[in-house]
Amino acid sequence: MQPEQWISCYIENLKTQKGYSIHTLKNYQRQLEATAMTLWSGSTPKWPMLLPAEIQHLVARWHQSGLSSRSINTRLSAIRGFYHYLIKQKWVQMNPAKSIQAPKVHKRLPKQVDAETLSDFLHQIPQETAIEARDRAIMELFYSSGLRLSELASLDVSHLPQDDALLKVVGKGAKQRYVPIGSKAHQALNIWLNKRIDFHQERNPQEALFLSKNGHRLSVRSIQTRLNFWALKLGLPSHLHPHMLRHSCATHLLENSHNLRAVQELLGHASLATTQIYTHVDFSHLAKIYDAAHPRALMHPDKKEKMDD
């Protein structure tokens, strides 16, 4: 296998073995190809000869060119994963990016819509036509269950649970989890399912839960477009996108339950640290819990330990 083919082999491995999304695969391939172009200007890549010092110099060049810390971290992550694969294939002997540190990423919270505004907005979306019913069901499900865009777009009718059972969702890396569906989302889904037949193709009925007017699975781009259409039409005071509904779901759930673990499971985050980034933790509530529960938080004055002189 020639070095110039290694990136394609790695991407194919991620696709078949890891179940990464098309978006992630394209992003990794783009990052690796950009790295190879920078290092070798289109000539045959010399991956086995790449040294940590060269990676460090590359990071410095990216930083000086104005590339954001987040983008640099993404490129380093792609290189580390790539070399991990090359080592397993015995094509190289070491990972030159293993110990390279990238500039610190300033974590940003995605925007959210307050519960009252969002509830009023969803209530205003009519359900008379099939398109209206479909769009309302999509947004209710996003907000109810905190789904990612790719997760919702890939749902089939057969994935819907019976009665009050949980919805089975296939998330990042083909990991499965089960999430609840709220009553409003259940109602909207039932209305859509009754109208969904309007979009059927008689000769080739689709299993996709959400269909376009042509009877095909609704694309992620179309879902984004429909959300923005309703936000503009009904005057929502911000651009509406799927992650905003997902984040609002998590934030409102956390505000009322103060259960970070439950929110982590709902969102399908592998790390609790990721959940803390995407949710607004109510620190005043945390302080009250600490004061009430910790044995050494608020000691009675009469029971305070005396300090040595």
TIBAKOL-715702 format. One line per 5 residues: number of its first residue (from 1); their letters; for each residue z negated, y, x negated of N, C-alpha, C. Coordinates in Angstrom, 2 decimals. Atoms other than C-alpha are relative to their C-alpha. Layout:
<rs>
NUM	A	Z:Y:X:Z:Y:X:Z:Y:X | ... .
</rs>
This chain:
<rs>
1	MQPEQ	0.00:-1.20:-0.84:0.00:0.00:0.00:0.00:1.26:-0.88 | -0.13:-1.20:0.79:1.09:3.36:-1.47:-1.00:1.07:0.46 | 0.98:-1.02:-0.35:-1.42:6.27:-1.59:0.44:0.96:1.09 | -0.48:-0.93:-1.02:0.81:8.45:0.57:-0.08:-0.59:1.41 | 0.13:0.65:-1.31:0.35:5.92:3.40:-1.46:-0.20:0.42 .
6	WISCY	1.40:0.30:-0.26:-3.44:5.75:3.20:-0.57:0.78:1.19 | 0.51:-0.80:-1.12:-4.10:8.57:5.67:0.39:-0.63:1.33 | -0.47:0.63:-1.24:-1.97:6.89:8.34:-0.76:-1.29:0.29 | 0.76:1.25:-0.17:-3.77:3.59:7.75:-1.42:0.29:0.48 | 1.37:-0.37:-0.39:-7.16:5.29:8.06:-0.04:0.45:1.45 .
11	IENLK	-0.04:-0.49:-1.38:-6.21:7.06:11.30:0.20:-1.16:0.97 | -0.22:1.17:-0.85:-4.94:3.79:12.77:-1.27:-0.83:0.10 | 1.27:0.72:-0.03:-8.23:2.15:11.81:-1.01:0.67:0.93 | 0.90:-0.73:-0.90:-10.20:4.88:13.58:0.39:-0.22:1.46 | -0.50:0.17:-1.36:-8.02:4.40:16.64:-0.34:-1.38:0.55 .
16	TQKGY	0.17:1.38:-0.49:-8.32:0.61:16.88:-1.43:-0.51:-0.11 | 1.34:0.53:0.24:-11.80:-0.01:15.48:-1.11:0.90:0.53 | 1.06:-0.93:-0.40:-13.75:3.11:16.41:0.19:0.58:1.39 | -0.24:-0.52:-1.35:-12.10:4.14:19.67:-0.07:1.51:0.11 | 0.06:-1.45:-0.02:-11.89:7.82:18.71:1.06:0.56:0.96 .
21	SIHTL	-0.94:-0.65:-0.92:-10.16:10.22:21.11:1.24:0.47:-0.76 | -1.23:-0.50:0.61:-6.61:11.42:20.47:-0.24:1.33:-0.69 | 0.30:-1.32:0.57:-7.95:14.92:19.84:-0.69:-0.15:-1.35 | 0.73:0.22:1.25:-10.36:13.67:17.15:0.90:-0.58:-1.07 | -0.92:0.62:0.96:-7.70:11.51:15.51:0.96:1.03:-0.59 .
26	KNYQR	-0.93:-1.01:0.48:-5.24:14.39:15.30:-0.70:1.00:-0.91 | 0.76:-0.96:0.80:-7.94:16.68:13.93:-0.28:-0.57:-1.39 | 0.26:0.64:1.29:-8.92:14.19:11.17:1.26:-0.08:-0.84 | -1.25:0.10:0.75:-5.30:13.62:10.20:0.43:1.37:-0.52 | -0.38:-1.36:0.42:-4.63:17.36:10.10:-0.84:0.48:-1.18 .
31	QLEAT	0.90:-0.43:1.07:-7.68:18.00:7.90:0.33:-0.70:-1.32 | -0.29:0.76:1.21:-6.79:15.23:5.44:1.35:0.39:-0.60 | -1.31:-0.41:0.49:-3.16:16.24:5.20:-0.05:1.39:-0.64 | 0.16:-1.34:0.58:-4.19:19.86:4.57:-0.68:-0.08:-1.36 | 0.68:0.20:1.28:-6.51:18.68:1.80:0.96:-0.52:-1.06 .
36	AMTLW	-0.98:0.56:0.94:-3.77:16.61:0.17:1.02:1.05:-0.43 | -0.98:-1.05:0.31:-1.35:19.54:0.36:-0.60:1.02:-0.96 | 0.67:-0.96:0.88:-3.88:21.88:-1.28:-0.16:-0.56:-1.40 | 0.27:0.62:1.30:-4.66:19.43:-4.08:1.26:-0.32:-0.78 | -1.17:0.52:0.73:-1.22:18.10:-4.89:1.33:0.61:0.43 .
41	SGSTP	-1.20:-0.77:-0.38:1.26:20.51:-3.25:1.17:-0.86:0.45 | -1.06:0.81:-0.57:3.21:17.82:-1.45:0.46:-1.15:-0.87 | -0.37:1.14:0.85:3.56:15.43:-4.39:-0.86:-1.20:0.35 | 0.74:1.23:-0.31:2.17:11.88:-4.40:-1.50:0.22:-0.17 | 1.45:-0.20:0.09:-1.58:12.04:-3.63:-0.62:-0.91:-1.06 .
46	KWPML	0.70:0.78:1.04:-3.90:10.88:-6.41:-1.45:-0.20:0.44 | 1.33:0.20:-0.56:-6.85:9.86:-4.24:-0.96:-0.74:-0.94 | 0.95:0.73:0.87:-8.31:7.36:-6.76:-0.52:0.84:-1.17 | 0.36:-0.79:1.17:-8.49:10.08:-9.44:-0.81:1.25:0.36 | 0.69:-1.22:-0.43:-10.21:12.78:-7.37:-1.48:-0.06:-0.38 .
51	LPAEI	1.37:-0.06:0.49:-13.57:13.87:-8.83:-0.86:0.92:0.86 | 0.90:-0.87:-0.78:-16.66:15.46:-7.18:0.16:1.48:-0.37 | -0.16:-1.40:0.42:-16.13:18.64:-9.25:1.22:0.63:0.66 | -1.21:-0.52:-0.66:-12.67:19.01:-7.75:-0.25:0.27:1.47 | 0.37:-0.23:-1.40:-14.08:18.64:-4.22:-0.84:1.26:0.11 .
56	QHLVA	0.84:-1.19:-0.01:-16.72:21.26:-5.03:0.83:1.26:-0.17 | -0.90:-1.13:0.21:-14.01:23.60:-6.33:0.83:0.26:1.26 | -0.77:-0.13:-1.23:-12.02:22.93:-3.17:-0.81:0.70:1.08 | 0.89:-0.64:-0.98:-14.99:23.89:-0.99:-0.12:1.49:-0.29 | 0.10:-1.40:0.39:-15.35:27.12:-2.94:1.27:0.77:0.36 .
61	RWHQS	-1.27:-0.64:-0.35:-11.67:27.92:-2.43:0.10:0.22:1.50 | -0.02:-0.14:-1.46:-11.95:27.28:1.31:-0.90:1.14:0.44 | 0.96:-1.03:-0.36:-14.99:29.51:1.51:0.54:1.39:-0.34 | -0.55:-1.29:0.42:-13.29:32.34:-0.43:1.18:0.42:0.86 | -1.16:-0.32:-0.84:-10.22:32.11:1.80:-0.39:0.45:1.41 .
66	GLSSR	0.46:-0.44:-1.31:-12.38:32.91:4.83:-0.17:-1.11:1.02 | 0.18:1.12:-0.92:-12.54:29.42:6.34:-1.47:-0.07:0.42 | 1.37:0.00:-0.51:-15.63:29.14:8.54:-0.79:-1.20:-0.54 | 0.87:1.08:0.45:-18.62:26.99:7.55:0.22:-1.26:0.84 | -0.22:1.13:-0.89:-17.98:24.79:10.58:1.28:-0.75:-0.37 .
71	SINTR	-1.27:0.63:0.37:-14.36:24.15:9.54:-0.12:-0.72:-1.34 | 0.20:0.65:1.30:-15.41:23.38:5.96:-0.77:-1.30:0.17 | 0.77:1.22:-0.27:-17.98:20.89:7.24:0.87:-1.08:0.63 | -0.90:0.96:-0.65:-15.32:19.27:9.41:0.92:-0.65:-1.03 | -0.88:0.55:1.03:-12.99:18.87:6.42:-0.75:-0.94:-0.93 .
76	LSAIR	0.80:0.87:0.87:-15.75:17.43:4.24:-0.33:-1.32:0.70 | 0.30:1.20:-0.77:-16.70:15.00:6.99:1.21:-0.93:0.05 | -1.24:0.79:-0.03:-13.07:13.87:7.25:0.23:-0.68:-1.35 | -0.21:0.57:1.34:-12.87:13.35:3.46:-1.00:-1.12:-0.27 | 1.02:1.05:0.22:-16.15:11.39:3.33:0.36:-1.28:0.75 .
81	GFYHY	-0.37:1.17:-0.79:-15.06:9.11:6.15:1.23:-0.70:-0.54 | -1.23:0.54:0.58:-11.65:8.65:4.57:-0.30:-0.85:-1.23 | 0.34:0.74:1.23:-13.12:7.60:1.22:-0.88:-1.21:0.29 | 0.78:1.18:-0.39:-15.61:5.29:2.93:0.93:-1.15:0.38 | -1.01:1.00:-0.38:-12.59:3.49:4.39:0.74:-0.53:-1.23 .
86	LIKQK	-0.74:0.42:1.21:-10.74:3.45:1.04:-0.83:-0.93:-0.87 | 0.88:0.87:0.78:-13.75:1.90:-0.69:-0.06:-1.40:0.62 | 0.04:1.29:-0.68:-13.94:-0.85:1.95:1.29:-0.77:-0.24 | -1.28:0.65:0.25:-10.26:-1.54:1.33:0.20:-0.34:-1.48 | -0.06:0.21:1.45:-10.97:-1.64:-2.45:1.17:0.74:-0.63 .
91	WVQMN	-1.07:-0.81:0.56:-8.34:1.04:-3.06:-0.55:1.07:-0.94 | 0.68:-0.92:0.93:-10.83:3.39:-4.75:-1.39:-0.58:-0.27 | 1.30:0.54:0.39:-14.20:2.82:-6.39:-1.17:0.90:0.38 | 1.10:-0.90:-0.34:-16.23:5.91:-5.42:0.44:1.04:1.01 | -0.24:-1.05:-0.99:-16.56:8.63:-2.79:-0.35:1.34:-0.64 .
96	PAKSI	0.28:-1.25:0.71:-16.20:12.01:-4.57:-0.62:1.08:0.88 | 0.55:-1.02:-0.90:-17.30:13.95:-1.47:-1.40:-0.35:0.50 | 1.27:0.51:-0.54:-20.50:11.96:-0.89:-1.14:0.99:-0.13 | 1.15:-0.87:0.26:-22.92:14.45:-2.44:0.32:1.48:0.06 | -0.40:-1.40:-0.04:-21.00:17.68:-1.89:-0.60:0.69:1.22 .
101	QAPKV	0.61:-0.77:-1.08:-22.85:20.27:0.18:0.93:1.12:0.45 | -0.81:-1.07:-0.56:-21.01:22.61:2.50:-0.90:1.19:0.36 | 0.80:-1.14:-0.45:-22.12:26.12:3.49:-0.70:-0.31:1.32 | 0.78:0.27:-1.19:-24.78:26.10:6.19:0.72:0.50:1.24 | -0.64:-0.36:-1.27:-23.39:26.12:9.73:-1.01:0.69:0.89 .
106	HKRLP	0.85:-0.69:-0.96:-24.87:28.66:12.09:0.30:-0.56:1.39 | -0.22:0.69:-1.27:-25.29:26.66:15.27:-0.01:0.99:1.16 | -0.10:-0.89:-1.15:-24.23:28.39:18.46:-0.13:-0.80:1.28 | 0.13:0.65:-1.30:-25.17:27.53:21.98:1.19:0.36:0.88 | -1.07:-0.32:-0.95:-22.33:27.24:24.50:-0.55:0.79:1.18 .
111	KQVDA	0.44:-0.79:-1.14:-22.48:29.59:27.44:-0.32:-0.91:1.19 | 0.31:0.72:-1.23:-23.93:28.49:30.74:0.06:0.98:1.16 | 0.04:-0.79:-1.22:-23.84:29.73:34.33:-1.32:-0.29:0.68 | 1.29:0.25:-0.65:-27.13:30.23:36.14:0.20:-0.82:1.27 | -0.08:0.98:-1.09:-27.89:27.71:38.89:0.43:0.63:1.31 .
116	ETLSD	-0.33:-0.63:-1.29:-27.65:30.14:41.81:1.46:0.42:0.04 | -1.41:-0.42:0.05:-24.30:31.60:40.73:0.93:-1.19:0.09 | -0.85:1.18:0.02:-22.86:28.16:40.08:0.01:-0.69:1.36 | 0.07:0.63:-1.32:-24.06:26.75:43.41:0.81:0.78:1.02 | -0.78:-0.83:-0.92:-22.58:29.69:45.31:1.49:-0.16:-0.25 .
121	FLHQI	-1.41:0.16:0.37:-19.31:29.30:43.41:0.56:-1.31:0.54 | -0.47:1.31:-0.46:-18.98:25.58:44.18:0.08:-0.06:1.51 | 0.02:0.01:-1.47:-19.87:26.14:47.83:1.21:0.72:0.59 | -1.14:-0.79:-0.50:-16.98:28.62:48.17:1.33:-0.74:-0.11 | -1.28:0.71:0.17:-14.32:26.11:47.10:0.26:-0.85:1.24 .
126	PQETA	-0.28:0.76:-1.23:-12.69:24.78:50.30:0.42:-1.43:-0.31 | -0.37:1.41:0.17:-11.88:21.12:50.86:0.99:-0.43:1.08 | -0.94:0.28:-1.08:-9.13:21.36:53.46:1.21:-0.79:-0.50 | -1.17:0.70:0.54:-6.16:20.31:51.32:-0.44:-1.03:-1.04 | 0.31:1.02:1.00:-5.98:17.40:48.90:-0.31:0.63:-1.35 .
131	IEARD	0.24:-0.66:1.29:-5.78:19.74:45.91:-1.38:0.65:-0.02 | 1.31:-0.64:-0.06:-8.83:21.69:47.03:-1.11:-1.04:-0.08 | 1.02:1.06:0.02:-10.80:18.50:47.67:-0.12:-0.63:-1.38 | 0.02:0.57:1.35:-9.81:17.10:44.29:-0.71:0.94:-0.99 | 0.59:-0.95:0.94:-10.74:20.27:42.40:-1.50:0.16:0.23 .
136	RAIME	1.43:-0.12:-0.31:-14.07:20.56:44.20:-0.76:-1.23:-0.52 | 0.64:1.24:0.46:-14.89:16.91:43.41:-0.11:-0.02:-1.52 | 0.03:-0.05:1.46:-14.01:17.42:39.74:-1.15:0.87:-0.48 | 1.04:-0.92:0.46:-16.32:20.40:39.37:-1.39:-0.45:0.39 | 1.30:0.52:-0.42:-19.14:18.86:41.37:-0.44:-1.13:-0.93 .
141	LFYSS	0.33:1.13:0.87:-18.97:15.75:39.16:-0.36:0.47:-1.40 | 0.34:-0.58:1.30:-18.94:17.78:35.95:-1.44:0.51:0.02 | 1.32:-0.63:-0.06:-22.02:19.71:37.04:-1.09:-1.00:0.35 | 0.99:0.99:-0.42:-23.79:16.74:38.62:-0.39:-0.94:-1.12 | 0.24:1.10:0.93:-23.44:14.24:35.79:0.18:0.37:-1.46 .
146	GLRLS	-0.09:-0.44:1.38:-22.82:16.30:32.65:1.06:-0.71:-0.81 | -1.04:0.76:0.69:-19.59:14.50:31.76:0.79:0.88:-0.97 | -0.97:-0.65:0.87:-17.32:15.41:28.87:1.35:0.02:0.72 | -1.33:-0.09:-0.60:-13.76:16.42:29.76:0.76:-1.31:-0.11 | -0.73:1.26:0.20:-12.26:13.25:28.26:-0.58:-1.13:0.85 .
151	ELASL	0.66:1.04:-0.80:-14.83:11.10:30.10:0.42:0.10:1.46 | -0.37:-0.17:-1.40:-14.01:12.57:33.49:1.48:-0.32:0.22 | -1.44:0.22:-0.15:-10.24:12.48:32.93:0.36:-1.48:-0.04 | -0.31:1.42:0.15:-10.37:8.76:32.06:-0.59:-0.87:1.11 | 0.62:0.79:-1.07:-12.29:7.69:35.18:1.06:-0.62:0.91 .
156	DVSHL	-0.81:0.68:-1.01:-10.68:5.16:37.51:-0.81:-0.12:1.29 | 0.69:0.18:-1.28:-11.49:4.61:41.18:-0.99:-1.16:-0.08 | 0.85:1.18:0.11:-12.95:1.23:40.26:-1.30:0.27:-0.76 | 1.21:-0.34:0.75:-15.51:2.97:38.03:-1.10:0.56:0.90 | 1.00:-0.59:-0.89:-17.24:4.56:41.01:-0.99:-1.06:0.46 .
161	PQDDA	1.02:0.98:-0.38:-20.54:2.85:41.84:-0.11:-0.16:1.50 | 0.27:0.24:-1.42:-21.51:1.36:45.17:-1.37:0.57:0.35 | 1.27:-0.56:-0.50:-24.26:3.05:47.18:-0.53:1.04:-0.99 | 0.64:-0.98:0.86:-26.68:4.89:44.91:-0.07:-0.46:-1.46 | 0.02:0.50:1.38:-25.91:3.01:41.69:0.48:1.09:-0.96 .
166	LLKVV	-0.39:-0.97:1.02:-25.22:4.83:38.44:1.48:-0.17:-0.38 | -1.40:-0.01:0.41:-21.74:5.77:37.23:0.11:-0.45:-1.45 | -0.23:0.48:1.36:-20.54:3.86:34.17:1.02:0.90:-0.69 | -0.84:-0.93:0.73:-19.07:6.23:31.60:0.24:-0.53:-1.42 | -0.33:0.38:1.38:-17.26:5.43:28.35:0.16:1.29:-0.80 .
171	GKGAK	0.02:-1.24:0.75:-18.05:8.19:25.86:0.62:-0.12:-1.37 | -0.53:-0.02:1.37:-17.35:8.94:22.20:-0.25:-1.33:-0.69 | 0.14:1.26:0.72:-16.74:5.92:20.01:-0.08:-1.20:0.91 | -0.01:1.09:-0.99:-16.27:3.76:23.13:-1.41:-0.43:0.40 | 1.37:0.32:-0.39:-20.04:3.89:23.74:-0.17:0.19:1.51 .
176	QRYVP	0.19:-0.05:-1.45:-21.06:3.18:27.32:-1.39:0.53:0.35 | 1.28:-0.43:-0.53:-23.79:4.89:29.29:0.11:0.10:1.51 | 0.02:-0.07:-1.46:-24.82:5.18:32.93:-0.65:1.32:0.41 | 0.51:-1.31:-0.42:-25.31:8.52:34.66:-0.06:0.05:1.53 | 0.10:-0.13:-1.45:-26.40:9.47:38.18:1.06:0.95:0.55 .
181	IGSKA	-0.89:-0.92:-0.71:-24.18:11.21:40.72:-0.81:0.65:1.10 | 0.78:-0.72:-1.00:-25.84:13.90:42.81:0.62:-0.09:1.39 | -0.45:0.13:-1.39:-25.56:14.02:46.60:1.21:0.89:0.29 | -1.13:-0.90:-0.24:-23.21:17.04:46.57:1.29:-0.55:-0.63 | -1.16:0.61:0.66:-20.91:15.28:44.12:0.47:-1.22:0.78 .
186	HQALN	-0.35:1.16:-0.83:-21.02:12.12:46.26:0.81:0.45:1.22 | -0.71:-0.50:-1.19:-19.96:14.11:49.32:1.40:0.48:-0.36 | -1.31:-0.51:0.41:-17.14:15.85:47.45:0.94:-1.13:-0.39 | -0.82:1.14:0.39:-15.89:12.56:46.01:0.51:-0.76:1.22 | -0.42:0.71:-1.22:-15.80:10.92:49.45:1.11:0.76:0.72 .
191	IWLNK	-1.05:-0.81:-0.64:-13.76:13.81:50.86:1.31:-0.13:-0.78 | -1.19:0.13:0.83:-11.34:13.60:47.93:0.63:-1.39:0.15 | -0.54:1.36:-0.12:-10.97:9.81:48.22:0.75:-0.18:1.31 | -0.70:0.09:-1.30:-9.98:10.20:51.88:1.34:0.73:-0.03 | -1.24:-0.77:0.09:-7.26:12.69:50.88:0.87:-0.44:-1.18 .
196	RIDFH	-0.68:0.42:1.22:-6.27:11.02:47.61:1.32:-0.72:0.29 | -1.20:0.76:-0.36:-3.67:8.89:49.40:1.23:0.91:0.09 | -1.11:-0.95:-0.08:-1.59:12.08:49.78:0.77:0.09:-1.32 | -0.62:-0.09:1.32:-0.85:11.88:46.04:0.45:-1.36:-0.53 | -0.38:1.35:0.44:-0.13:8.13:45.88:1.50:-0.11:-0.22 .
201	QERNP	-1.39:0.44:0.13:3.11:6.79:44.55:0.05:-1.40:0.61 | 0.03:1.26:-0.75:3.85:3.95:46.98:0.37:-1.21:-0.85 | -0.45:1.15:0.79:5.65:1.75:44.46:-0.91:-0.29:-1.19 | 0.83:0.18:1.20:3.19:2.30:41.63:-1.30:0.79:0.14 | 1.25:-0.73:-0.21:-0.27:3.37:42.84:-0.83:0.03:-1.27 .
206	QEALF	0.79:-0.18:1.21:-2.43:4.75:40.05:-1.47:-0.34:0.25 | 1.43:0.29:-0.08:-5.98:3.57:39.36:-0.84:1.23:-0.34 | 0.75:-1.20:0.40:-6.94:7.02:38.05:-0.72:0.60:1.19 | 0.77:-0.62:-1.08:-9.66:8.69:40.09:0.61:1.32:0.42 | -0.55:-1.32:-0.32:-8.11:12.15:39.85:1.50:0.02:-0.33 .
211	LSKNG	-1.45:0.05:0.11:-4.36:12.38:40.44:0.62:1.38:0.10 | -0.81:-1.19:-0.19:-1.74:15.09:40.13:0.82:-0.17:1.27 | -0.83:0.10:-1.21:0.63:15.87:43.01:1.11:-1.03:-0.16 | -1.04:0.99:0.27:3.14:13.54:41.32:-0.54:-1.42:-0.03 | 0.58:1.33:-0.05:0.73:10.63:41.57:-0.43:-0.56:-1.34 .
216	HRLSV	0.41:0.44:1.33:-0.10:10.48:37.86:-1.43:0.45:-0.30 | 1.35:-0.40:0.40:-3.48:10.71:36.16:0.01:1.47:-0.39 | 0.10:-1.42:0.31:-4.53:14.33:35.97:-0.39:0.16:-1.47 | 0.23:-0.16:1.44:-4.38:15.45:32.33:-1.19:0.92:-0.26 | 1.13:-0.87:0.36:-7.22:17.16:30.49:0.43:1.46:0.06 .
221	RSIQT	-0.49:-1.38:-0.05:-5.08:20.28:30.21:0.07:0.51:1.44 | -0.08:-0.40:-1.40:-4.49:20.33:33.97:-1.39:0.25:0.58 | 1.38:-0.19:-0.48:-8.22:19.95:34.63:-0.53:1.35:-0.48 | 0.44:-1.29:0.52:-8.94:22.92:32.37:0.65:1.15:0.75 | -0.74:-1.05:-0.70:-6.25:24.97:34.10:-0.54:0.20:1.41 .
226	RLNFW	0.50:-0.11:-1.37:-7.60:24.19:37.58:-1.38:0.66:0.06 | 1.32:-0.63:0.04:-11.14:25.18:36.63:0.13:1.50:-0.20 | -0.19:-1.42:0.26:-9.93:28.49:35.27:0.63:0.70:1.20 | -0.62:-0.55:-1.20:-7.80:29.02:38.40:-1.06:0.40:1.02 | 1.02:-0.27:-1.01:-10.83:28.78:40.68:-0.98:1.07:-0.48 .
231	ALKLG	0.89:-1.03:0.53:-12.98:30.94:38.39:0.60:1.39:0.22 | -0.68:-1.28:-0.21:-10.39:33.73:38.56:0.13:0.32:1.49 | -0.21:-0.20:-1.43:-9.73:33.25:42.28:-1.27:0.45:0.71 | 1.26:-0.29:-0.68:-13.39:33.41:43.28:-0.87:1.00:-0.75 | 0.70:-1.08:0.68:-14.43:36.01:40.75:-1.25:-0.43:-0.75 .
236	LPSHL	1.14:0.41:0.83:-16.80:33.96:38.60:-0.04:0.91:-1.22 | 0.07:-1.01:1.08:-18.09:36.43:35.96:0.13:-0.55:-1.40 | -0.25:0.53:1.35:-16.91:34.33:33.02:1.09:-1.06:0.10 | -1.01:1.06:0.06:-14.18:31.93:31.92:-0.69:-1.35:0.22 | 0.63:1.29:-0.32:-14.97:28.50:33.36:0.75:-1.12:-0.69 .
241	HPHML	-0.60:1.16:0.65:-14.34:25.43:31.24:-0.95:-1.19:0.15 | 0.82:1.19:-0.26:-15.61:21.83:31.47:-1.31:-0.03:-0.77 | 1.24:0.07:0.78:-18.14:22.16:28.66:-1.06:0.96:0.53 | 0.96:-0.92:-0.60:-19.72:25.13:30.42:-0.74:-0.68:1.15 | 0.64:0.73:-1.09:-20.38:22.93:33.47:-0.92:-1.09:-0.55 .
246	RHSCA	0.83:1.03:0.63:-21.69:20.13:31.23:-1.28:0.61:-0.57 | 1.16:-0.66:0.59:-23.98:22.53:29.40:-0.94:0.55:1.09 | 0.83:-0.51:-1.10:-25.17:24.12:32.65:-0.80:-1.12:0.63 | 0.70:1.18:-0.54:-26.02:20.67:34.00:-1.21:-0.33:-0.87 | 1.08:0.37:0.91:-28.11:19.89:30.90:-1.10:1.06:-0.01 .
251	THLLE	0.97:-1.08:0.05:-29.79:23.29:30.82:-0.87:0.04:1.25 | 0.76:-0.07:-1.26:-30.78:23.31:34.49:-0.90:-1.21:0.17 | 0.83:1.21:-0.07:-32.04:19.74:34.29:-1.21:0.14:-0.93 | 1.10:-0.16:0.94:-34.14:20.57:31.24:-1.00:1.04:0.48 | 0.89:-1.05:-0.49:-35.53:23.74:32.79:-0.95:-0.51:1.08 .
256	NSHNL	0.80:0.49:-1.10:-36.82:21.77:35.76:-0.80:-1.26:-0.33 | 0.70:1.25:0.33:-37.86:18.50:34.12:-0.75:0.06:-1.32 | 0.57:-0.10:1.35:-38.70:19.51:30.53:-0.02:-1.36:-0.71 | -0.09:1.34:0.58:-37.62:16.00:29.55:1.24:-0.06:-0.88 | -1.13:-0.07:0.92:-35.45:16.29:26.47:0.67:-1.36:-0.19 .
261	RAVQE	-0.55:1.35:0.17:-35.01:12.51:26.14:0.95:-0.35:1.15 | -0.85:0.30:-1.16:-33.60:12.24:29.66:1.33:0.74:-0.10 | -1.22:-0.79:0.16:-31.11:15.02:28.95:0.87:-0.61:-1.10 | -0.74:0.66:1.08:-30.13:13.27:25.71:0.77:-1.20:0.53 | -0.65:1.18:-0.55:-29.36:10.06:27.61:1.13:0.39:0.95 .
266	LLGHA	-1.03:-0.44:-0.95:-27.44:11.93:30.31:1.26:0.46:-0.74 | -1.14:-0.55:0.73:-25.22:13.72:27.78:0.66:-1.02:-0.93 | -0.57:1.00:0.90:-24.72:10.63:25.62:-0.05:0.42:-1.45 | 0.15:-0.42:1.39:-25.93:12.27:22.42:-0.69:-1.10:-0.81 | 0.62:1.01:0.85:-26.69:9.87:19.59:-1.28:0.52:-0.62 .
271	SLATT	1.16:-0.61:0.64:-29.20:12.30:18.09:-0.66:1.00:0.92 | 0.75:-0.96:-0.80:-31.93:14.26:19.81:0.24:1.42:-0.51 | -0.26:-1.31:0.59:-31.17:17.11:17.41:1.23:0.66:0.64 | -1.19:-0.53:-0.65:-27.75:17.51:19.04:-0.35:0.55:1.37 | 0.41:-0.46:-1.32:-29.36:17.82:22.46:-0.75:1.32:-0.10 .
276	QIYTH	0.75:-1.25:0.18:-31.67:20.54:21.16:0.93:1.17:-0.28 | -0.97:-1.05:0.28:-28.63:22.48:19.98:0.68:0.45:1.30 | -0.79:-0.29:-1.19:-26.88:22.29:23.35:-0.84:0.38:1.21 | 0.85:-0.35:-1.14:-29.86:23.08:25.56:-0.98:1.07:-0.39 | 0.98:-1.05:0.23:-32.19:26.03:25.92:-1.39:-0.57:0.25 .
281	VDFSH	1.33:0.56:-0.16:-35.65:24.62:25.28:-0.95:1.10:0.45 | 0.98:-0.95:-0.51:-38.37:26.37:27.26:-1.24:-0.05:-0.88 | 1.09:0.08:0.97:-40.73:27.10:24.40:-1.33:0.48:0.57 | 1.26:-0.40:-0.61:-43.32:28.85:26.59:-0.64:-1.19:0.70 | 0.53:1.21:-0.64:-43.67:25.64:28.58:-0.51:-0.98:-1.06 .
286	LAKIY	0.42:0.89:1.09:-43.88:23.67:25.33:-1.35:0.44:-0.55 | 1.27:-0.52:0.50:-46.70:25.94:24.15:-1.15:-0.34:0.95 | 1.04:0.33:-0.97:-48.65:25.36:27.38:-0.37:-1.47:-0.08 | 0.26:1.44:0.12:-48.25:21.59:27.04:-0.83:-0.28:-1.26 | 0.72:0.21:1.26:-49.43:21.79:23.43:-1.47:0.43:0.15 .
291	DAAHP	1.35:-0.51:-0.16:-52.46:23.91:24.31:-0.85:-0.90:0.87 | 0.75:0.84:-0.93:-53.43:21.58:27.14:-0.23:-1.41:-0.53 | 0.05:1.41:0.38:-52.82:18.28:25.35:-0.53:-0.26:-1.41 | 0.39:0.30:1.38:-53.50:18.64:21.64:-1.50:0.20:-0.19 | 1.46:-0.08:0.11:-57.18:17.97:20.77:-0.49:1.14:-0.89 .
296	RALMH	0.44:-1.07:0.89:-57.24:20.71:18.15:0.77:1.29:0.24 | -0.77:-1.20:-0.31:-55.10:23.32:19.89:-0.91:1.16:0.42 | 0.90:-1.03:-0.52:-57.74:25.28:21.83:-1.40:-0.57:0.09 | 1.34:0.52:-0.02:-61.26:24.29:20.90:-0.96:1.01:0.62 | 1.02:-0.85:-0.58:-64.21:25.63:22.84:-0.75:0.70:-1.13 .
301	PDKKE	0.68:-0.72:1.09:-65.98:28.33:20.77:-1.25:-0.70:-0.49 | 1.22:0.66:0.39:-69.21:26.34:20.80:0.24:-1.25:-0.82 | -0.30:1.24:0.70:-67.44:23.31:19.35:0.85:0.20:-1.24 | -0.81:-0.26:1.18:-65.54:25.04:16.59:-0.70:-0.47:-1.25 | 0.57:0.41:1.27:-66.08:23.60:13.18:-0.28:1.21:-0.87 .
306	KMDD	0.35:-1.11:0.89:-67.82:25.89:10.77:0.71:-0.15:-1.32 | -0.72:-0.01:1.27:-65.84:26.85:7.75:-1.01:0.15:-1.14 | 0.84:-0.18:1.17:-67.46:26.54:4.32:0.17:1.38:-0.59 | -0.07:-1.35:0.61:-68.30:29.80:2.65:0.82:-0.05:-1.29 .
</rs>
